[in-house]
Amino acid sequence: MTDASQEFCGDYSGESAKELISLADRYRSDWVVQAFGQAISQKWGREGADSLSDEENFVLAIEALENEVSNGGYSLFFMNSSCEYVPTIVQQLVEIGREELALLTQEAIDVLGKPTPKPDALPGIMEQDDAERDAKLWDCDDRFFSSAWALADPVLAYIRANEAAFTL
């Protein structure tokens, strides 16, 4: 890990949103967005889920999608606690201007059936063997990998536009 990236691997419980945003002047936007994700998660741990603003939950949802799909595909996104974001993630991707990822994510969600199962049912559905479903999700995963690279900049722009809603 480089010295620059070490700044983004710690406790963000004391920084303000303004302080974290200012890091974008010196560091990559994906590092800054990850720092926000860590700070929001730390706030959640200290104060509980009800303490998070809609905007903070928005960032957690986008970060969860990117992290889960990058590390194990849409299947992982649907199996882990990140599945709670399924009802909102498509609209959130549209809101940050990533319509192509919104369409792809909706396609992956549609693989699970219509109407979309409730988030608490998704892990059980994903544990069932279904080769056809898995093949369709793997196709979505491949397309995600080729188009998800540019999530950090629009998420950082969203954070900047809603700075007052981030009370870390």
Secondary structure as UniProt FT lines:
FT   HELIX           3..6
FT   TURN            7..8
FT   HELIX           17..22
FT   HELIX           23..25
FT   HELIX           29..47
FT   HELIX           49..51
FT   HELIX           54..79
FT   HELIX           81..85
FT   HELIX           86..95
FT   TURN            96..97
FT   HELIX           99..110
FT   TURN            111..112
FT   HELIX           119..121
FT   HELIX           122..127
FT   HELIX           131..147
FT   HELIX           148..150
FT   HELIX           152..161
FT   HELIX           163..165
//
